[in-house]
Every structure is written in C-alpha cells, then in structure tokens.
Amino acid sequence: MKAPRFHPGIYFTSFTLFTSFLSVLFATQSSREYVPDPDPIVQQRLAEWQDLKLGLLMHWGPYAQWGIVESWSICSEDEDWCRRSMENYVEYKAAYDKLQTTFNPGKFDPDRWARAARDAGMRYVVFTTKHHDGFSMFDTRQTDYRITSTKTPFSSNPRADVTKAIFDAFRAQQFKTGAYFSKPDWHSPDYWWPNFATPDRNPNYDLKKYPDRWKRFVEFTHAQIGELTSNYGRVDILWLDGGWVRPRTDAEIKTIINRPDYKFARVQSQDIDMPRLVASSRAKQPGLIVVDRDVPGPYQNYLTPEARVPAQPLPYPWEVPMPMAQSWSFVPNDTYKSSRALIQMLVDVVAKGGNLLLNIGPGPDGAWHDAAYDRLTALGAWMKVNSEAIYGTRPIAPYMSGQMRLTKAKDGAVYAIYLPREGETALPRDMTVANYSPTAGATMTLVGTNRTIPWDKSGTGFIAHIPAGLAAPNPDAWVFQIKSK
C-alpha cells in the first residue's frame, strides 16, 4: 500500500487551533492549587532547574516521514489536529503503523545538535522517548514497536538507541536530561483493544469490566519507565504527557459527562498508580523532577502552559514549551519564528519567573532544518553578551513596565531589559520604568558596552538618560545592569 499523500499546510492551521484549545484548557487547570513536593532533594533540583532558564524539546518519530502533526492523526476524534488524508481510517492506521518499516534517519547527529544547543545558551534537553502513538524511540524490551526492532531499518545503526545517543551527547555538553513519555499508548492492545473501535483518545473498553487488561497496561507503563530510569544514566526530569490518564472519582466523571461541551465517548478513571511509579523512579534517580502534566497534585513538580506566555508571573515553578517553528514535529518548509521573537520571548518568560523550552522537530533523515541552526546561532550571540540577566535570576516586582522587563540576580544586581518594537533600531534618549526605583547612588550600565547610564528618580520609578550616539550592542533586546553601592 502506498503511503497517503499529505498537504503540510493543513497542519499549520491545525497546530494553531490545537494550541488555542490547550491554552483554554490550561487556563482552567492552572488556577488549581500547586502542591509543592516535600522532598528536600526534589526542591533543590527544582531550584537548580529554575536557574537554567532555557531548554530544548524535540518531538521526533516515524511520523516525520509524512511531515504531519505527531501521533494525533490516528486519533478518531473529530478535531482539526486529528485530520487524515484518507477516508478509510483502517487503511490509514495500517499505513501509519507501517512507517516503522521505512524509518531510517541516516543523518542523525546528536553531537552536532548538542553543540548547537549549548552554543545557543540552552542548558537542558527533553526528548520524546515515546509519543501517544506508542512508538518507542528507545531500546525497550516491552514491545517490538520500537526504533531498535529489526522491523526498523535504523536498528542496524550503531546509534539506533537514539535516546541513549541523545542523552550521552547532551550530557557531554553539561546538559540536564529529561525524558518525555506519553502515558497513553495507542499502539498497546491493553490501551486500545483491537476488539473494539477507538472513538477517542481514551481506552476503548470498560476498565471496570476488564480490570486485568488495564492492570497489564499499568505494569507495561511501569516497566517502560523503569527501563528509562535504569538504563540511561542520570535522568533529571520525567516529563509525562497525556493528562487524561489520571484517577477520577465517579462524581468527577459525572460532572465531566454533564458538561455542555462534553464530546468524548468514554471518560474513565485511568489510574496508573503514580505513587508507586514515582517512588520506584526516584529510588533509581534520587531527586527526579516529575512533571505529570495537567494533573494537579503532588506529581506535577512544575507546570507547563503550552505554546503561550502567561500575561503575569505565576506563583509556582513553570515552563513554556514552545515550538521554534509552527509545528511541534517536522513539517517540510515549516516557518520559523524570528530570532528577535525568540529572544524577546525568553526575556519575557524569565522576567515572569519561568523557563522557556524551545522545540525543534528533526526530519525523517535525522537532520534539523537549517533555520533551526540559524535561530540557535542568533540566540547564542545574544546570550553570550547578556546571559547574566537570564541565568540564575528571579522575578522582581513590577516584573515589567511597558517595553521593559526586570530580573534580579543572586548577587542583588537588577537587570532592566528593553524589548524594542519591530523597526526600532536605536536606543531612545529617555527610558522610563514605573514602580521600581534603584537605591540612591546605584550605578546603571548598558551590558556589552560598560557605558554608565545616568538616571533620575521619577515618582515611584526612574528615567534612564541614554547618551547621544550610544549604540545598542544587539538589535533584539537591550540589557541595563543596575548595581547598588
């Protein structure tokens, strides 16, 4: 059977609609109480993670061969991000599964990726060891639907266990490592039982009626995560996706079903025994940060507002996963965000107390788009001069004032970072910050020039007076250091 023909342009619109949906979903969930982890080692690891500020996320799997949104096209929900190019779902799913037999990313070069990410100022990496489709990008012994299976041409490559190769390459560049892992597995017969149709993302059978089948799935999940936390060296973050896999009471299920926007065929309590899973994982990886995404409770050590920057600081550890292009996974001729947009996004996120996790989708040959390297180079050039205003900083009120963002370093230095508008290339003669004023006698300098900037107190804020002819060292964001005597 020939692979279906795809039209990548469809997926730009689908991605926008999907992330809009997730933003609304997260806005509801993020209002719930954050539960701090009581383990002091985890608290220490979280503080270290908060100092890193900039990370790399990679969505990659056999779906890159079709240039489509990762996994979602095999989900039968009637949503724009689940569209298929074939009318016959059974034929489509069979063709999708067969992608395993042609996946051979011969240009895979994790060392180059790690060097480029390091030079960009990134300090941690999160890699998709398994997405919802169930294809394992690591050497699991629990299923043959994996990159190291003899069914996969790339299995003969010395670096066929791409998760190991990626973690090794990035650790060599002093990165923290994170394993993205999908709790739902749409390839597992114990999640989507072939005996029934699969109307939505949830298990397609009654878990109460067939408890042994669900128990097998729970043990399968624990075994796979056990492999990742046992066989791949130090793992700093376990990044769990698929927030609908979670325990629910009968009352919660009833509330969901009675909502006017209810559209799922089977909402159930999907308990994978997180207490045992986390305890077992941390026995192997002490201090492991666990991100049970969108499941409020003790196993969501930090929150992840997806593909959007919150308008205000959030009162808990958080990170923005954001595609560097338009799609999470590889799309031919994808459009990348400008380097200015990425730099200013980083500043905005950090000023509000978060981390930025930028996603790049490797292609079917194992290579990144040239545009990804270009953006990383631009990020690195800015970070080389201005990283003191980013790494290890914390928010300081009022966090932002007009085009200015504020951060505070551990030594007490405050950084005022000006975000020029599109087309704004020269420093303004006067720059005003409201509701923050340096202490009397504080010294202000333009980072990258060592030029002293005179300033005056103005009400509850201050005005910086830019000397005539002083040029900004970088056109994308201008950093002023404020040090008290």
C-alpha positions as CSV (number, residue, x, y, z in Angstrom):
1,M,0.0,0.0,0.0
2,K,1.3,3.5,-0.9
3,A,1.7,6.0,1.9
4,P,-1.1,8.6,1.9
5,R,-0.3,11.9,0.4
6,F,-0.2,14.8,2.8
7,H,-0.6,18.6,2.5
8,P,1.6,20.1,5.2
9,G,-0.1,23.5,5.0
10,I,-3.1,21.9,6.7
11,Y,-1.1,21.3,9.8
12,F,-0.1,25.0,10.4
13,T,-3.8,25.8,10.9
14,S,-4.4,22.6,12.9
15,F,-1.5,23.4,15.2
16,T,-2.8,26.9,15.9
17,L,-6.3,25.6,16.7
18,F,-4.9,22.8,18.9
19,T,-2.7,25.1,20.9
20,S,-5.6,27.5,21.4
21,F,-7.6,24.7,22.8
22,L,-4.8,23.7,25.1
23,S,-4.4,27.3,26.3
24,V,-8.0,27.4,27.3
25,L,-7.7,24.0,29.0
26,F,-4.6,25.1,30.9
27,A,-6.1,28.4,31.9
28,T,-8.7,26.4,33.8
29,Q,-6.3,23.8,35.2
30,S,-3.6,26.3,36.2
31,S,-5.9,28.1,38.6
32,R,-5.9,25.0,40.8
33,E,-3.6,24.7,43.8
34,Y,0.0,23.9,43.2
35,V,1.2,21.1,45.6
36,P,4.9,21.5,46.5
37,D,6.9,18.3,46.7
38,P,8.0,17.7,50.3
39,D,11.3,16.0,49.3
40,P,14.1,18.5,50.0
41,I,16.3,16.8,47.3
42,V,13.5,17.5,44.8
43,Q,13.1,21.0,46.0
44,Q,16.9,21.5,45.5
45,R,16.7,20.0,42.0
46,L,13.8,22.3,41.1
47,A,15.7,25.4,42.2
48,E,18.7,24.2,40.1
49,W,16.3,23.7,37.1
50,Q,14.9,27.2,37.6
51,D,18.4,28.6,37.2
52,L,18.8,27.0,33.8
53,K,16.1,29.1,32.1
54,L,16.5,27.8,28.5
55,G,16.0,24.3,27.3
56,L,15.5,22.2,24.1
57,L,12.5,19.9,23.4
58,M,12.4,17.5,20.5
59,H,9.4,15.8,19.0
60,W,10.6,13.0,16.7
61,G,9.3,9.7,15.5
62,P,8.4,7.8,12.3
63,Y,5.6,10.4,11.6
64,A,8.3,12.8,10.5
65,Q,8.3,10.8,7.2
66,W,4.9,12.2,6.4
67,G,5.5,15.7,7.8
68,I,2.4,15.6,9.9
69,V,1.3,16.5,13.4
70,E,2.8,14.0,15.8
71,S,0.5,10.9,16.6
72,W,-2.7,12.8,16.5
73,S,-3.9,11.8,13.0
74,I,-4.5,8.2,14.3
75,C,-6.9,9.5,16.9
76,S,-10.5,9.3,15.8
77,E,-11.7,12.5,17.4
78,D,-13.4,15.0,15.1
79,E,-10.9,17.7,15.7
80,D,-8.8,19.8,13.2
81,W,-5.5,18.5,14.6
82,C,-6.7,14.9,14.0
83,R,-7.4,15.1,10.3
84,R,-6.3,12.4,7.9
85,S,-5.7,12.4,4.2
86,M,-7.6,9.2,3.6
87,E,-11.3,8.5,4.0
88,N,-10.7,5.0,5.3
89,Y,-9.4,5.0,8.9
90,V,-8.4,1.3,8.9
91,E,-6.3,1.7,5.8
92,Y,-4.8,4.9,7.2
93,K,-3.9,3.4,10.6
94,A,-2.3,0.4,8.9
95,A,-0.2,2.7,6.7
96,Y,0.8,4.8,9.7
97,D,1.9,1.7,11.6
98,K,4.0,0.6,8.6
99,L,6.1,3.8,8.9
100,Q,8.2,1.8,11.3
101,T,9.5,-0.3,8.4
102,T,10.8,2.7,6.5
103,F,12.2,4.9,9.3
104,N,15.9,5.2,8.7
105,P,17.3,8.6,9.8
106,G,20.8,8.2,8.5
107,K,21.8,11.9,9.1
108,F,21.2,11.6,12.9
109,D,23.9,13.6,14.5
110,P,23.2,14.2,18.2
111,D,26.7,15.6,18.8
112,R,26.0,18.4,16.4
113,W,22.6,19.1,18.0
114,A,24.2,19.2,21.5
115,R,26.9,21.6,20.4
116,A,24.5,23.9,18.7
117,A,22.1,23.9,21.7
118,R,25.0,24.6,24.1
119,D,26.2,27.5,22.0
120,A,22.7,28.9,21.9
121,G,22.7,29.1,25.7
122,M,20.4,26.1,26.3
123,R,21.1,24.1,29.5
124,Y,18.7,21.2,29.5
125,V,17.1,18.9,27.0
126,V,13.7,17.0,27.0
127,F,13.4,14.2,24.3
128,T,10.3,12.4,23.3
129,T,11.1,8.8,24.2
130,K,7.5,7.8,23.3
131,H,4.6,9.9,22.0
132,H,0.9,8.9,22.1
133,D,1.2,6.6,19.0
134,G,3.3,4.2,21.2
135,F,6.4,4.1,19.0
136,S,9.4,3.8,21.4
137,M,12.5,5.9,20.5
138,F,14.5,3.8,23.0
139,D,15.6,0.2,23.4
140,T,12.6,-1.0,25.3
141,R,12.1,-4.7,25.9
142,Q,8.3,-4.4,26.4
143,T,7.3,-4.0,22.7
144,D,8.6,-4.6,19.2
145,Y,7.1,-1.3,18.1
146,R,10.5,0.5,18.7
147,I,13.4,2.1,16.9
148,T,15.7,-0.8,17.8
149,S,13.5,-3.5,16.4
150,T,14.7,-5.4,13.3
151,K,11.5,-4.2,11.7
152,T,13.0,-0.7,11.7
153,P,15.8,-0.2,9.2
154,F,17.7,2.2,11.5
155,S,18.1,-0.7,14.0
156,S,21.4,-1.6,12.3
157,N,22.9,1.8,13.0
158,P,25.4,1.9,15.9
159,R,23.3,4.8,17.4
160,A,19.9,3.0,16.9
161,D,19.0,3.7,20.5
162,V,18.6,7.4,19.8
163,T,17.5,8.2,23.3
164,K,20.8,6.9,24.7
165,A,22.8,8.7,21.9
166,I,21.0,12.0,22.6
167,F,21.3,11.8,26.4
168,D,25.1,10.9,26.1
169,A,25.7,13.7,23.6
170,F,23.9,16.3,25.6
171,R,25.4,15.2,29.0
172,A,28.8,15.6,27.4
173,Q,27.9,19.3,26.9
174,Q,26.9,19.5,30.6
175,F,23.1,19.4,29.9
176,K,20.4,18.2,32.3
177,T,18.4,15.5,30.6
178,G,14.6,14.9,30.6
179,A,12.6,12.0,29.2
180,Y,9.3,13.0,27.6
181,F,7.0,9.9,28.0
182,S,3.4,9.6,26.9
183,K,1.2,7.9,29.5
184,P,-1.4,6.9,26.9
185,D,-0.1,4.3,24.3
186,W,-2.4,4.0,21.3
187,H,-0.4,1.0,20.0
188,S,-0.8,-1.1,23.1
189,P,-3.6,-3.6,22.9
190,D,-4.2,-3.0,26.5
191,Y,-5.0,0.7,25.9
192,W,-6.7,0.5,22.6
193,W,-8.0,-3.1,22.5
194,P,-8.3,-4.3,18.8
195,N,-11.6,-6.0,19.8
196,F,-13.3,-2.6,19.7
197,A,-13.4,0.6,17.7
198,T,-11.4,3.5,19.0
199,P,-13.7,6.6,19.1
200,D,-11.4,8.9,21.0
201,R,-8.1,9.3,22.9
202,N,-9.2,7.2,25.9
203,P,-9.2,3.4,26.4
204,N,-11.8,1.9,24.2
205,Y,-13.1,-0.7,26.7
206,D,-14.6,-0.6,30.2
207,L,-11.7,-0.7,32.7
208,K,-14.0,-1.8,35.5
209,K,-15.3,-4.7,33.4
210,Y,-11.8,-5.8,32.2
211,P,-9.5,-4.9,35.2
212,D,-6.9,-7.4,34.2
213,R,-6.3,-5.8,30.8
214,W,-5.9,-2.4,32.5
215,K,-3.6,-3.9,35.1
216,R,-1.4,-5.3,32.2
217,F,-1.2,-1.8,30.8
218,V,-0.2,-0.3,34.1
219,E,2.6,-2.8,34.5
220,F,3.7,-2.2,30.9
221,T,3.9,1.5,31.6
222,H,5.9,1.0,34.8
223,A,8.2,-1.4,33.1
224,Q,9.0,1.1,30.3
225,I,9.6,3.9,32.7
226,G,11.7,1.6,34.8
227,E,13.9,1.0,31.7
228,L,14.3,4.7,31.1
229,T,15.2,5.4,34.8
230,S,17.6,2.3,35.0
231,N,19.4,2.1,31.7
232,Y,20.0,5.6,30.5
233,G,22.3,7.2,33.1
234,R,21.3,10.2,35.1
235,V,17.8,11.4,34.2
236,D,16.8,14.7,35.7
237,I,13.2,15.2,34.5
238,L,10.5,12.7,33.9
239,W,8.1,14.7,31.6
240,L,4.8,12.8,31.4
241,D,2.3,13.8,28.8
242,G,-1.4,12.8,28.3
243,G,-3.1,14.4,31.3
244,W,-6.3,12.5,30.7
245,V,-4.6,9.4,32.0
246,R,-5.3,10.0,35.7
247,P,-7.5,8.8,38.5
248,R,-11.1,10.2,38.6
249,T,-13.9,9.7,41.1
250,D,-17.3,8.7,39.9
251,A,-18.5,12.2,40.8
252,E,-15.8,13.8,38.7
253,I,-16.7,11.7,35.7
254,K,-20.4,12.5,36.1
255,T,-19.5,16.3,36.2
256,I,-17.5,15.9,33.0
257,I,-20.1,14.0,31.2
258,N,-22.8,16.5,32.1
259,R,-20.9,19.5,30.8
260,P,-22.4,21.1,27.6
261,D,-19.1,20.8,25.8
262,Y,-18.7,17.1,26.6
263,K,-17.7,15.2,23.4
264,F,-15.7,12.1,24.4
265,A,-17.1,8.6,24.1
266,R,-15.6,7.1,27.2
267,V,-14.2,9.1,30.1
268,Q,-12.9,6.8,32.8
269,S,-10.7,6.7,35.8
270,Q,-7.3,5.8,34.3
271,D,-5.2,5.1,37.4
272,I,-1.6,4.1,36.6
273,D,-0.5,4.2,40.2
274,M,1.6,7.3,40.2
275,P,2.7,7.0,43.9
276,R,4.3,3.6,43.1
277,L,5.6,4.8,39.8
278,V,7.3,7.9,41.3
279,A,8.7,6.1,44.3
280,S,10.2,3.4,42.1
281,S,11.7,6.0,39.7
282,R,13.2,8.1,42.5
283,A,14.7,5.0,44.1
284,K,16.8,4.8,40.9
285,Q,17.0,8.6,40.3
286,P,17.1,10.4,43.6
287,G,15.6,13.9,43.3
288,L,14.0,13.2,40.0
289,I,11.7,16.1,38.9
290,V,8.4,14.6,37.8
291,V,6.1,16.6,35.6
292,D,2.7,14.8,35.4
293,R,1.4,17.4,33.1
294,D,-2.1,18.9,33.6
295,V,-2.8,16.7,36.6
296,P,-2.9,18.9,39.7
297,G,-1.3,17.3,42.7
298,P,2.0,16.2,44.2
299,Y,3.4,14.7,41.0
300,Q,3.3,17.9,38.9
301,N,6.5,19.4,40.2
302,Y,6.3,22.2,37.7
303,L,3.6,23.4,35.4
304,T,3.7,23.8,31.6
305,P,1.5,26.4,30.0
306,E,1.7,25.1,26.4
307,A,2.7,27.4,23.5
308,R,1.7,30.6,25.3
309,V,3.4,33.0,27.6
310,P,1.3,33.9,30.6
311,A,0.3,37.6,30.9
312,Q,1.6,37.7,34.5
313,P,4.1,35.9,36.7
314,L,2.9,32.6,38.1
315,P,3.3,31.7,41.8
316,Y,5.0,28.3,41.2
317,P,7.7,26.7,39.1
318,W,6.7,26.7,35.4
319,E,8.0,26.4,31.9
320,V,6.6,27.3,28.5
321,P,7.0,24.6,25.9
322,M,7.1,26.4,22.6
323,P,7.8,25.2,19.0
324,M,10.6,27.2,17.4
325,A,8.7,26.8,14.1
326,Q,4.9,26.4,13.7
327,S,4.6,22.7,14.3
328,W,5.9,20.5,17.1
329,S,7.0,17.8,14.7
330,F,8.8,18.1,11.4
331,V,6.9,19.7,8.6
332,P,8.7,20.4,5.2
333,N,9.3,24.1,4.7
334,D,8.0,25.0,8.1
335,T,8.1,28.7,9.0
336,Y,10.3,29.5,12.0
337,K,9.8,32.3,14.5
338,S,12.3,35.2,14.0
339,S,15.3,35.3,16.3
340,R,14.0,38.6,17.7
341,A,10.7,36.9,18.6
342,L,12.6,34.1,20.3
343,I,15.0,36.3,22.3
344,Q,12.2,38.6,23.4
345,M,10.1,35.6,24.4
346,L,12.9,34.3,26.5
347,V,13.2,37.6,28.3
348,D,9.5,37.9,28.9
349,V,9.3,34.4,30.3
350,V,12.3,34.7,32.6
351,A,11.1,38.1,33.9
352,K,7.8,36.4,34.9
353,G,9.7,33.6,36.7
354,G,9.5,30.8,34.1
355,N,11.8,28.7,31.9
356,L,11.5,28.5,28.1
357,L,11.6,25.1,26.4
358,L,12.0,25.6,22.7
359,N,11.0,22.7,20.4
360,I,12.8,21.5,17.2
361,G,11.3,18.7,15.2
362,P,14.1,16.6,13.5
363,G,13.3,15.4,10.0
364,P,12.8,11.8,8.6
365,D,16.5,11.8,7.7
366,G,17.6,12.8,11.2
367,A,18.5,16.3,10.3
368,W,17.3,19.7,11.6
369,H,16.1,22.5,9.2
370,D,18.9,25.0,8.5
371,A,16.6,27.6,10.0
372,A,16.8,25.9,13.4
373,Y,20.6,26.3,13.4
374,D,20.3,29.9,12.3
375,R,17.9,30.7,15.2
376,L,20.2,29.0,17.7
377,T,23.2,30.9,16.4
378,A,21.3,34.2,16.9
379,L,20.2,33.2,20.4
380,G,23.7,32.3,21.3
381,A,25.1,35.6,20.1
382,W,22.7,37.5,22.4
383,M,23.2,35.1,25.3
384,K,27.0,35.4,25.0
385,V,26.7,39.1,25.9
386,N,23.6,39.2,28.1
387,S,23.3,35.8,29.9
388,E,24.0,37.4,33.3
389,A,20.4,38.9,33.1
390,I,19.0,35.4,32.4
391,Y,20.7,32.5,34.2
392,G,20.0,32.1,37.9
393,T,17.8,35.2,38.1
394,R,14.4,35.5,39.8
395,P,11.5,37.9,39.2
396,I,11.4,41.3,40.8
397,A,8.3,43.5,41.0
398,P,6.9,45.0,39.0
399,Y,8.4,42.4,36.5
400,M,7.5,44.6,33.5
401,S,6.9,48.2,32.7
402,G,5.9,49.0,29.1
403,Q,8.7,47.6,26.9
404,M,10.9,46.9,29.9
405,R,11.3,43.6,31.7
406,L,13.1,43.2,35.0
407,T,15.1,40.3,36.5
408,K,17.2,40.1,39.7
409,A,20.4,38.1,40.1
410,K,21.5,36.3,43.2
411,D,24.2,38.9,43.9
412,G,21.5,41.6,44.1
413,A,22.1,43.1,40.7
414,V,18.9,44.1,38.9
415,Y,18.6,43.9,35.1
416,A,16.2,46.2,33.1
417,I,15.8,44.6,29.6
418,Y,14.3,46.8,26.9
419,L,12.3,45.0,24.2
420,P,12.4,47.2,21.0
421,R,9.4,47.1,18.7
422,E,9.7,45.9,15.2
423,G,11.7,48.5,13.2
424,E,13.0,50.2,16.4
425,T,16.8,50.1,15.9
426,A,18.1,53.0,18.1
427,L,18.1,53.4,21.8
428,P,15.5,56.0,22.9
429,R,17.0,59.1,24.6
430,D,14.9,58.5,27.7
431,M,13.7,55.2,29.0
432,T,11.1,55.2,31.8
433,V,10.4,52.4,34.3
434,A,7.4,52.7,36.6
435,N,7.1,51.3,40.1
436,Y,10.7,50.3,40.5
437,S,13.5,52.7,41.6
438,P,17.1,51.9,42.2
439,T,18.6,52.8,45.6
440,A,20.3,56.2,45.8
441,G,23.8,56.1,44.3
442,A,23.1,52.9,42.3
443,T,25.1,52.5,39.1
444,M,23.5,51.7,35.8
445,T,25.4,50.4,32.8
446,L,24.5,49.1,29.3
447,V,25.6,45.5,29.3
448,G,28.1,44.8,26.5
449,T,29.4,48.4,26.5
450,N,30.4,49.1,30.1
451,R,29.0,52.6,29.5
452,T,27.5,54.3,32.5
453,I,23.9,55.4,32.1
454,P,22.7,58.4,34.1
455,W,19.3,58.1,35.7
456,D,16.9,60.1,37.8
457,K,14.2,59.0,40.2
458,S,10.7,59.7,38.8
459,G,7.8,59.2,41.2
460,T,7.8,55.5,42.1
461,G,10.1,54.7,39.2
462,F,13.1,56.1,37.3
463,I,14.2,57.5,34.0
464,A,17.4,56.4,32.3
465,H,19.0,59.0,30.1
466,I,20.8,57.5,27.1
467,P,23.9,59.4,26.0
468,A,23.8,60.6,22.4
469,G,25.3,58.3,19.9
470,L,25.3,55.2,22.2
471,A,24.5,52.2,20.0
472,A,22.8,49.1,21.3
473,P,25.1,46.0,21.1
474,N,22.2,43.8,19.8
475,P,19.1,44.9,17.9
476,D,16.8,42.4,19.6
477,A,16.9,43.3,23.3
478,W,18.9,45.8,25.3
479,V,20.1,45.0,28.8
480,F,20.9,47.5,31.5
481,Q,22.5,46.4,34.8
482,I,21.7,48.2,38.0
483,K,24.0,47.7,40.9
484,S,23.6,49.3,44.3
485,K,26.7,50.6,46.1
